[in-house]
Amino acid sequence: MLTTKQRAAIVGERIVSARKRKGMSQVDLATALAARYGKEPETVRRSLVNNETGKYAPRLHMLQAIAEATDQPLEFFTAAEDGGAPVPFPA
């Protein structure tokens, strides 16, 4: 079973990968997410930095928004690398 820190690191790497595949900067993704949630882009960008560096894993609703913004299936972020059980996330 993964620790919270391990889960956050894996998801952070996948967020960076998905964002770059889409050709988005952190500011681009933060702006898209901020518009969806009615928040300031800089506030969302700071949270995104924490997510990408593995400091914190995003909540499931935010991860779903990231998946939509980067055109990735949610499973891209949650699937276990070894084909085992998916990475668990708090609601």
N, C-alpha and C positions, 0 to 999 in steps of 0.2 A: 504494500500500500504506500502511496506517495505521501510525503509530508506536505504541509501547506506551502512551504517554501519551494519544494521541488515542483509542485503543481504550478505555482506562480511563475517560476523560471521557464517551464515548458511553454506555457501559454504566452508569456512575454515574447519568446523567440518566434512563436507562430504568428503573433500579431505583427511583429516587424516584417516577417516574411510575406504575409498577406498584403500588408500596406505597400511594400516595395514592389510586389508583383503587379499591383494595381497602378503603380507609378505615383503614389501619393506620398507627400511629406507628412510629418507629424502634424503640422499646421493644417494641411488639407483635411486629414482625417478628423482632427479635433473640431474644425469648422463644420464639417458634415454632422458630427455627433452633437455639437452644440446646437445646431439648428433644429435637430430632432427633439432635443430635450429642453429647449428654451433657456440655455445657459450661455455664459460668456465663453468664447473659444479658448481664451487663455486658461481659464479654470479647468476646462476639459483637457487641454493639452498637458497641464501639470499632472492630472490623473493618468493620462495616457503614458507619460514618461514613467510614472511609477509602475504601470502595468507592463510596459515593454522591458523595463529593467528587472522585472521579477520581484519588485519590492512588495507589490500586492497583486493578487489576481482579481480581475474584474468580476462583478456579479453577473449572473447569467443574462439578465436583461441587457446589460451593456455589451456583453460578448455577442449577443444576438444582433445588436445594432452594428457592432464592428464587422461581423460576418456579412451583413447586408451591405454596408458601405464599401467593403472590399470585394464583394462578389464571390465570397467563399461560403461553402456550406458550414454550418455550425460544427459539424463533425470534424472539420479540418482543425479546429482549435481544441476539441475535446477527446478525439480518438487517441488511444494509447499507442505508442510507437511499436510495441511488440504484438499488436493485434489483440491485446487483453482487454480488460474492462476499461470503459471510458474514464477520462479524468473527471472526478466529481466536482461540482460547482455549487456554491450556495445560491439559493434563489434570491 
